[in-house]
Amino acid sequence: MTSLSTIELTKQLIAKQSITPEDAGCQELMAEWLVPLGFEVENMDFEDTKNLWALRSGNIDGKGPVFIFAGHTDVVPPGNQEKWNTPPFEPTEIGDMLYGRGAADMKASLAAMLVATKRYIDLYPEYDGSIGFLITSDEEGPFINGTTRVVDTLLKRGQVVNMALVGEPSSTNKLGDVVKNGRRGSLTGWLTVHGLQGHVAYPHLAKNAVHEALVACADLAHKTWDDGNQYFPPTSFQITNLEAGTGAGNIIPGELKIEFNFRYSTEQSAEGLQQQVIDILEKHGLNFELNWKLNGEPFLTEQGELLDACSRAVESVMGYKPEALTTGGTSDGRFIAKMNAQVVELGPVNDTIHKVNECVAIADIEKLTDCYFEVLKNVFINR
């Protein structure tokens, strides 16, 4: 396949309205590429989510590293389509850019993975190890029935994954300037502080839930949870929503609801953060209820075989070495990391993702294909 095939394949994927958790035929299209290459393709669908697991061994005995490409076919909703310059699901070239929802996040990556894999297998049909694909339609949604359930299934089978390259848009200013070798954990809390509702003219007959919680909230907001480490910034605590009162100006609120989020490093654990929050709330004598959701634990891939393979690939194609960072939100890499796999994210520039007029540089689609091809060579040949 030529580099043009990557662009055309990207367009075909963008044209499929795969708004999370819909796949809209994207994985079927991917399977049509993989089966002729000798991949064993399995659909692992759970509830409303489509998942694809594909594997191809490069030798008879199955020895060698298991390297997988991982990603998602679902996209976020386009929002008000009148604000788009072009229809979001009609891939459109304007100048040197390709526009469409999912162009950067992450259908260009999926196309580049497929074309790079075909190019590699055409040249090297036998190699020491296995190449796999783990694709979901539930990354942009609640992430309940996607990669996490596929990983659980594979772990029960005893399937080994040594290395995973996730096609998330990791680049900041130019393609390959940043690869992500880890992500912070995300922990959300919902706190309800109980007081006693009453009339503002009779405060002695009420207990203001907002007043009760103010000092504790200040303690939480100003606490230094840790100093981070050489890979991660310090843990961050942010209050994201507050709700109190009835809307009337003469009623003392008897209840305050607070939503907050931690983005935390490997210096912390979810259980440890939960206990520290409880200790502060109890120190201030609050009457409270607290519920939690662990969105993802932190993971880190230190310098090693995969990070080196990606770095050398970017340098070979782009002429510069990428910076390895752990910044940004969560990704499905956190689930794959549970398999004791090295995980690195490498993909397009991320400045338009989730925005109106999402786009990707056409030249970057070709270069990303080359980068993925070089990663495969570095993993299986140029060790």
C-alpha positions as CSV (number, residue, x, y, z in Angstrom):
1,M,0.0,0.0,0.0
2,T,1.2,3.5,-0.7
3,S,1.0,6.4,1.8
4,L,-2.0,7.6,-0.1
5,S,-3.9,4.5,1.1
6,T,-3.4,5.8,4.6
7,I,-5.1,9.0,3.8
8,E,-8.0,7.3,1.9
9,L,-8.4,4.8,4.8
10,T,-8.5,7.7,7.3
11,K,-11.3,9.3,5.2
12,Q,-13.2,6.0,5.1
13,L,-13.0,5.8,8.9
14,I,-14.0,9.4,9.5
15,A,-17.0,9.0,7.3
16,K,-18.4,6.4,9.7
17,Q,-20.4,8.2,12.4
18,S,-19.0,6.3,15.3
19,I,-20.2,8.5,18.1
20,T,-19.4,6.7,21.4
21,P,-20.2,3.9,22.0
22,E,-21.1,3.3,18.4
23,D,-18.5,1.7,16.1
24,A,-20.5,2.2,12.9
25,G,-18.6,-0.4,11.0
26,C,-15.0,0.8,11.7
27,Q,-13.8,-2.4,13.2
28,E,-15.4,-4.4,10.4
29,L,-13.3,-2.3,8.0
30,M,-10.2,-2.9,10.0
31,A,-10.9,-6.6,10.1
32,E,-11.1,-6.6,6.3
33,W,-7.5,-5.4,6.3
34,L,-6.2,-7.7,9.0
35,V,-7.7,-11.1,7.9
36,P,-5.9,-11.2,4.5
37,L,-2.6,-10.5,6.4
38,G,-3.1,-13.7,8.4
39,F,-4.5,-12.2,11.6
40,E,-6.9,-14.2,13.7
41,V,-9.6,-11.7,14.4
42,E,-12.0,-12.0,17.3
43,N,-15.0,-9.8,18.1
44,M,-15.2,-9.3,21.9
45,D,-18.5,-7.4,22.2
46,F,-19.8,-6.5,25.7
47,E,-23.2,-4.9,26.1
48,D,-23.3,-1.8,23.9
49,T,-19.6,-1.8,23.0
50,K,-17.8,-3.4,20.1
51,N,-14.2,-4.6,20.7
52,L,-11.7,-6.2,18.3
53,W,-8.9,-8.4,19.3
54,A,-6.5,-9.6,16.5
55,L,-3.2,-11.5,16.6
56,R,-0.7,-12.8,14.1
57,S,2.4,-14.8,15.0
58,G,5.4,-14.3,12.9
59,N,6.8,-17.8,13.5
60,I,5.7,-21.3,14.1
61,D,6.7,-21.7,17.7
62,G,5.1,-18.4,18.8
63,K,8.2,-17.2,20.6
64,G,9.3,-13.6,20.8
65,P,7.7,-10.4,22.1
66,V,3.9,-9.8,21.7
67,F,3.5,-6.2,20.4
68,I,0.1,-4.7,20.0
69,F,-1.4,-1.6,18.5
70,A,-4.2,-0.2,20.6
71,G,-6.8,2.4,20.1
72,H,-10.5,3.3,19.7
73,T,-12.9,3.8,16.9
74,D,-15.5,5.9,18.8
75,V,-15.5,9.7,18.7
76,V,-17.0,12.5,20.8
77,P,-20.2,14.1,19.5
78,P,-19.6,16.9,17.0
79,G,-21.8,19.3,18.9
80,N,-23.5,22.2,17.0
81,Q,-22.7,21.2,13.4
82,E,-23.5,24.7,12.2
83,K,-20.3,25.8,13.8
84,W,-18.3,23.4,11.6
85,N,-16.8,24.8,8.4
86,T,-17.4,21.4,6.8
87,P,-19.8,18.5,7.8
88,P,-18.0,16.7,10.6
89,F,-18.5,13.2,9.1
90,E,-17.6,14.2,5.5
91,P,-13.8,14.1,5.5
92,T,-12.6,17.2,3.6
93,E,-9.2,18.3,2.5
94,I,-8.6,22.0,2.8
95,G,-5.1,23.1,2.0
96,D,-2.7,20.7,3.8
97,M,-5.2,19.7,6.4
98,L,-7.8,16.9,6.6
99,Y,-11.0,17.9,8.5
100,G,-13.5,15.7,10.2
101,R,-14.5,14.4,13.6
102,G,-12.0,11.8,14.7
103,A,-9.4,13.0,12.3
104,A,-6.8,13.4,15.0
105,D,-8.5,11.4,17.8
106,M,-7.8,8.9,16.5
107,K,-8.8,7.6,13.1
108,A,-5.6,8.8,11.4
109,S,-3.7,6.6,13.9
110,L,-5.9,3.6,13.2
111,A,-5.3,3.9,9.5
112,A,-1.6,4.4,10.0
113,M,-1.4,1.3,12.1
114,L,-3.1,-0.8,9.5
115,V,-1.0,0.4,6.6
116,A,2.2,0.2,8.5
117,T,1.4,-3.3,9.6
118,K,0.7,-4.4,6.0
119,R,3.9,-2.8,4.8
120,Y,5.8,-4.6,7.5
121,I,4.3,-8.0,6.9
122,D,4.7,-7.7,3.1
123,L,8.4,-7.2,3.6
124,Y,8.9,-9.5,6.7
125,P,6.2,-12.2,6.7
126,E,8.3,-14.1,9.3
127,Y,9.5,-12.4,12.4
128,D,10.3,-13.3,15.9
129,G,7.2,-12.6,17.9
130,S,3.5,-11.6,17.4
131,I,1.7,-8.5,16.3
132,G,-1.8,-7.7,17.7
133,F,-4.6,-5.1,17.6
134,L,-6.8,-4.2,20.6
135,I,-9.5,-1.8,19.4
136,T,-12.6,-0.6,21.3
137,S,-15.6,1.7,20.7
138,D,-15.8,2.7,24.4
139,E,-12.8,5.0,25.1
140,E,-14.6,8.3,24.8
141,G,-17.6,7.1,26.9
142,P,-17.9,5.5,30.3
143,F,-15.0,3.0,29.5
144,I,-16.9,0.2,31.2
145,N,-17.3,-2.4,28.4
146,G,-14.3,-1.6,26.3
147,T,-10.6,-2.2,26.7
148,T,-10.8,-2.9,30.4
149,R,-13.1,-5.9,29.8
150,V,-11.0,-7.2,26.9
151,V,-7.9,-7.0,29.1
152,D,-9.7,-8.9,31.9
153,T,-10.7,-11.6,29.3
154,L,-7.2,-11.9,27.9
155,L,-5.7,-12.1,31.4
156,K,-8.0,-15.0,32.3
157,R,-6.8,-16.8,29.1
158,G,-3.2,-16.2,30.1
159,Q,-2.6,-14.1,27.0
160,V,0.8,-12.2,27.2
161,V,1.2,-8.7,25.9
162,N,4.8,-7.4,26.3
163,M,4.4,-4.0,24.5
164,A,1.5,-1.8,23.5
165,L,1.6,1.3,21.3
166,V,-1.6,3.4,21.8
167,G,-2.4,5.8,19.0
168,E,-3.7,8.6,21.1
169,P,-2.8,12.1,19.8
170,S,0.3,12.6,22.0
171,S,2.0,15.3,20.0
172,T,1.9,18.9,21.1
173,N,3.4,21.3,18.4
174,K,4.6,18.9,15.7
175,L,4.3,15.2,15.0
176,G,6.3,13.1,17.4
177,D,7.6,15.9,19.6
178,V,6.0,14.2,22.6
179,V,5.3,10.5,23.4
180,K,3.4,9.6,26.5
181,N,5.1,7.0,28.6
182,G,2.6,7.1,31.4
183,R,-0.5,8.8,32.7
184,R,-1.6,10.1,36.1
185,G,-4.4,8.4,38.0
186,S,-7.8,10.0,38.2
187,L,-10.0,9.7,41.3
188,T,-13.4,11.5,41.5
189,G,-15.3,12.2,44.8
190,W,-18.8,13.3,45.5
191,L,-19.2,14.8,48.9
192,T,-22.4,15.8,50.6
193,V,-22.2,17.9,53.8
194,H,-25.3,17.9,55.9
195,G,-26.4,20.9,58.0
196,L,-29.8,22.1,59.0
197,Q,-32.0,24.3,56.8
198,G,-33.5,27.4,58.3
199,H,-34.5,31.1,57.9
200,V,-31.6,33.5,57.5
201,A,-33.2,35.7,60.2
202,Y,-33.0,32.8,62.7
203,P,-29.5,31.4,62.3
204,H,-29.5,30.0,65.8
205,L,-32.2,27.6,64.7
206,A,-30.2,26.4,61.6
207,K,-26.8,25.0,60.7
208,N,-25.3,26.4,57.4
209,A,-23.8,23.5,55.5
210,V,-21.7,25.9,53.4
211,H,-20.2,27.5,56.4
212,E,-19.6,24.2,58.0
213,A,-17.6,23.0,54.9
214,L,-15.6,26.1,54.0
215,V,-12.6,25.5,56.2
216,A,-12.4,21.8,55.3
217,C,-12.6,22.7,51.6
218,A,-9.8,25.3,52.1
219,D,-7.6,22.6,53.8
220,L,-8.2,20.2,50.9
221,A,-7.6,22.9,48.2
222,H,-4.3,24.1,49.8
223,K,-2.9,20.8,51.0
224,T,0.4,19.6,49.4
225,W,-0.4,16.0,48.7
226,D,3.1,15.2,47.4
227,D,5.9,16.8,45.3
228,G,5.6,14.4,42.4
229,N,8.7,12.7,41.1
230,Q,11.0,12.7,38.1
231,Y,8.2,11.3,35.9
232,F,5.1,13.0,37.3
233,P,4.0,16.4,38.5
234,P,2.6,16.8,42.0
235,T,-0.8,15.4,42.7
236,S,-3.6,17.9,42.0
237,F,-6.9,18.3,43.8
238,Q,-9.6,20.4,42.1
239,I,-13.2,21.2,43.2
240,T,-15.2,21.0,40.0
241,N,-18.8,21.5,41.1
242,L,-20.6,23.1,44.1
243,E,-24.3,23.0,44.7
244,A,-26.3,24.4,47.7
245,G,-29.4,26.3,48.5
246,T,-32.9,26.4,47.2
247,G,-32.7,29.4,45.0
248,A,-34.3,31.7,47.6
249,G,-32.2,34.4,49.3
250,N,-33.7,34.0,52.7
251,I,-33.0,30.3,53.4
252,I,-29.9,28.9,55.1
253,P,-28.8,25.9,53.0
254,G,-29.0,22.6,54.9
255,E,-27.0,20.7,52.4
256,L,-23.9,21.3,50.3
257,K,-22.9,19.0,47.4
258,I,-19.3,19.1,46.2
259,E,-17.7,17.2,43.3
260,F,-13.9,17.0,43.2
261,N,-11.1,15.2,41.3
262,F,-7.6,14.1,42.0
263,R,-5.0,13.7,39.3
264,Y,-2.3,11.8,41.1
265,S,1.1,10.3,40.6
266,T,2.7,7.1,41.5
267,E,3.5,8.7,44.8
268,Q,-0.1,8.1,45.9
269,S,-2.7,5.3,45.9
270,A,-6.4,5.8,45.5
271,E,-7.0,4.2,48.9
272,G,-4.5,6.6,50.5
273,L,-6.0,9.7,49.0
274,Q,-9.5,8.6,50.1
275,Q,-8.4,8.1,53.7
276,Q,-6.6,11.5,53.8
277,V,-9.8,13.2,52.6
278,I,-11.8,11.4,55.3
279,D,-9.3,12.4,57.9
280,I,-9.6,16.1,57.0
281,L,-13.4,16.0,57.0
282,E,-13.6,14.3,60.3
283,K,-11.1,16.7,61.8
284,H,-13.5,19.5,61.1
285,G,-16.4,17.5,62.6
286,L,-18.5,17.5,59.5
287,N,-21.6,15.4,59.0
288,F,-21.0,14.0,55.6
289,E,-21.5,11.3,52.9
290,L,-18.8,10.5,50.5
291,N,-18.8,8.4,47.3
292,W,-15.9,7.6,45.0
293,K,-15.1,6.6,41.4
294,L,-11.6,5.4,40.4
295,N,-11.3,6.4,36.8
296,G,-7.9,5.0,36.4
297,E,-4.7,4.3,38.3
298,P,-1.4,5.9,37.3
299,F,1.0,3.9,35.1
300,L,4.5,4.4,33.9
301,T,6.8,2.9,31.3
302,E,10.4,3.7,32.1
303,Q,13.2,3.7,29.7
304,G,13.3,0.4,28.0
305,E,12.7,-1.6,24.8
306,L,9.4,0.0,23.7
307,L,10.2,3.6,24.6
308,D,13.6,3.2,22.8
309,A,11.9,1.7,19.8
310,C,9.4,4.7,19.5
311,S,12.1,7.3,20.1
312,R,14.4,5.9,17.4
313,A,11.4,5.6,15.0
314,V,10.5,9.3,15.5
315,E,14.1,10.4,15.1
316,S,14.5,8.3,11.9
317,V,11.3,9.8,10.3
318,M,11.2,13.3,11.7
319,G,14.8,14.1,12.5
320,Y,14.4,14.7,16.2
321,K,13.9,12.8,19.4
322,P,10.5,13.0,21.2
323,E,10.1,14.1,24.8
324,A,8.6,11.4,27.0
325,L,5.9,13.0,29.2
326,T,3.1,11.8,31.5
327,T,0.9,14.9,31.3
328,G,-2.7,15.0,30.0
329,G,-5.8,13.0,30.9
330,T,-6.4,9.3,31.1
331,S,-6.2,6.8,28.3
332,D,-6.9,3.1,27.8
333,G,-3.2,2.5,28.3
334,R,-4.0,2.3,32.0
335,F,-5.9,-0.9,31.4
336,I,-3.3,-2.5,29.2
337,A,-0.6,-1.7,31.8
338,K,-2.4,-4.1,34.1
339,M,-1.0,-6.9,31.8
340,N,2.6,-5.9,32.9
341,A,3.1,-4.5,29.4
342,Q,5.2,-1.6,28.4
343,V,2.8,1.1,27.1
344,V,3.7,4.1,25.0
345,E,1.3,6.6,23.3
346,L,2.3,8.0,19.9
347,G,0.0,9.9,17.7
348,P,-0.9,13.1,15.9
349,V,-0.9,16.7,17.2
350,N,-3.7,17.2,19.7
351,D,-4.5,20.8,19.5
352,T,-7.9,20.3,17.7
353,I,-9.2,17.1,19.4
354,H,-12.7,17.3,20.8
355,K,-13.1,20.7,19.2
356,V,-15.1,22.1,16.3
357,N,-13.3,21.7,13.0
358,E,-11.0,18.9,14.3
359,C,-8.3,18.2,11.8
360,V,-5.0,16.6,11.1
361,A,-2.1,17.5,8.8
362,I,-2.2,15.4,5.7
363,A,1.6,15.1,5.7
364,D,1.5,13.9,9.3
365,I,-0.7,11.0,8.3
366,E,2.0,9.7,5.9
367,K,4.7,10.4,8.5
368,L,2.9,8.7,11.3
369,T,2.6,5.6,9.1
370,D,6.3,5.7,8.6
371,C,6.8,6.1,12.3
372,Y,4.7,3.0,13.1
373,F,6.5,1.0,10.4
374,E,9.8,1.9,12.0
375,V,8.6,1.0,15.5
376,L,7.7,-2.5,14.2
377,K,11.2,-2.8,12.6
378,N,12.8,-1.6,15.9
379,V,10.7,-4.1,18.0
380,F,11.3,-7.2,15.8
381,I,14.5,-6.5,13.8
382,N,16.6,-3.6,15.0
383,R,16.7,-4.4,18.7
